[in-house]
Amino acid sequence: MPSRCSSTPRSFSIAVLLTLCQQVAEVLGEPLERISVEMVFRAFYHYSRAIQRGEADDLVLFLAEHAKLLGIVKRWRKHHRERQQLEYLIWGDP
């Protein structure tokens, strides 16, 4: 039975994906917890198709421009609203 590769390539891939999510969050002005890592990963297919058609060249900007269509930003849920209210009470209006 062949030996399994070390987890380094997989860990590196996850780190790159999380860094990409952070960049998209910054461009959109959203907290990182509202960015769906799974949907960012799934958006790679759409990005590759856009590249083939000559419609995209920057991944982060493509994801930010199509965030709603691709479902990248998670909906505001009850715990998000509660946390936002708590932060407002503690820190005030930004």
GUZA-711224 format. One line per field, with one value per residue (C-alpha): residue in three letters; x, z, y; residue number from 1. Coordinates in nm, 2 decimals, decimal comma, always signed. Layout:
BEGIN
residu c(Ala/...)
X c(X/...)
Z c(Z/...)
Y c(Y/...)
num c(NUM/...)
***
This chain:
BEGIN
residu c(Met/Pro/Ser/Arg/Cys/Ser/Ser/Thr/Pro/Arg/Ser/Phe/Ser/Ile/Ala/Val/Leu/Leu/Thr/Leu/Cys/Gln/Gln/Val/Ala/Glu/Val/Leu/Gly/Glu/Pro/Leu/Glu/Arg/Ile/Ser/Val/Glu/Met/Val/Phe/Arg/Ala/Phe/Tyr/His/Tyr/Ser/Arg/Ala/Ile/Gln/Arg/Gly/Glu/Ala/Asp/Asp/Leu/Val/Leu/Phe/Leu/Ala/Glu/His/Ala/Lys/Leu/Leu/Gly/Ile/Val/Lys/Arg/Trp/Arg/Lys/His/His/Arg/Glu/Arg/Gln/Gln/Leu/Glu/Tyr/Leu/Ile/Trp/Gly/Asp/Pro)
X c(+0,00/+0,15/+0,22/+0,01/+0,15/+0,21/-0,07/+0,15/+0,00/-0,35/-0,27/-0,12/-0,43/-0,66/-0,43/-0,45/-0,82/-0,86/-0,63/-0,84/-1,16/-0,99/-0,91/-1,26/-1,40/-1,18/-1,29/-1,65/-1,61/-1,76/-1,64/-1,45/-1,71/-1,97/-1,77/-1,85/-1,53/-1,72/-1,88/-1,55/-1,40/-1,70/-1,66/-1,32/-1,51/-1,70/-1,38/-1,20/-1,48/-1,47/-1,09/-1,15/-1,41/-1,17/-1,41/-1,19/-0,83/-0,82/-0,97/-1,04/-1,22/-1,42/-1,54/-1,62/-1,82/-2,01/-2,05/-2,42/-2,47/-2,22/-2,36/-2,02/-2,16/-2,36/-2,70/-2,73/-2,85/-2,99/-2,65/-2,49/-2,75/-2,70/-2,33/-2,35/-2,58/-2,34/-2,04/-2,24/-2,31/-1,94/-1,76/-2,02/-2,09/-1,79)
Z c(+0,00/-0,10/+0,18/+0,22/+0,15/+0,44/+0,53/+0,43/+0,08/+0,22/+0,50/+0,25/+0,03/+0,33/+0,43/+0,08/+0,07/+0,41/+0,30/-0,01/+0,20/+0,42/+0,11/-0,02/+0,32/+0,32/-0,03/+0,06/+0,40/+0,57/+0,88/+0,79/+0,97/+0,71/+0,42/+0,32/+0,27/+0,08/-0,16/-0,23/-0,31/-0,54/-0,71/-0,85/-1,13/-1,23/-1,22/-1,44/-1,69/-1,68/-1,75/-2,05/-2,19/-2,12/-1,87/-1,56/-1,46/-1,08/-0,85/-0,55/-0,76/-0,95/-0,62/-0,47/-0,78/-0,80/-0,42/-0,42/-0,72/-0,60/-0,24/-0,09/+0,19/+0,45/+0,56/+0,89/+1,14/+1,49/+1,66/+1,42/+1,51/+1,88/+1,85/+1,66/+1,93/+2,20/+2,02/+1,97/+2,35/+2,43/+2,16/+2,04/+1,69/+1,46)
Y c(+0,00/+0,34/+0,58/+0,88/+1,22/+1,45/+1,70/+1,99/+2,04/+2,02/+2,26/+2,50/+2,48/+2,56/+2,85/+3,00/+2,96/+3,13/+3,41/+3,46/+3,47/+3,74/+3,95/+3,92/+4,02/+4,33/+4,43/+4,39/+4,55/+4,25/+4,06/+3,74/+3,53/+3,63/+3,49/+3,14/+2,94/+2,67/+2,91/+3,08/+2,74/+2,66/+3,00/+2,88/+2,70/+3,02/+3,22/+2,97/+2,99/+3,38/+3,36/+3,14/+3,39/+3,68/+3,84/+3,83/+3,86/+3,93/+3,66/+3,88/+4,14/+3,88/+3,72/+4,06/+4,17/+3,85/+3,79/+3,80/+3,58/+3,33/+3,33/+3,42/+3,65/+3,47/+3,61/+3,80/+3,55/+3,62/+3,56/+3,81/+4,08/+4,00/+4,02/+4,35/+4,50/+4,39/+4,54/+4,86/+4,88/+4,82/+5,02/+5,26/+5,36/+5,32)
num c(1/2/3/4/5/6/7/8/9/10/11/12/13/14/15/16/17/18/19/20/21/22/23/24/25/26/27/28/29/30/31/32/33/34/35/36/37/38/39/40/41/42/43/44/45/46/47/48/49/50/51/52/53/54/55/56/57/58/59/60/61/62/63/64/65/66/67/68/69/70/71/72/73/74/75/76/77/78/79/80/81/82/83/84/85/86/87/88/89/90/91/92/93/94)
***
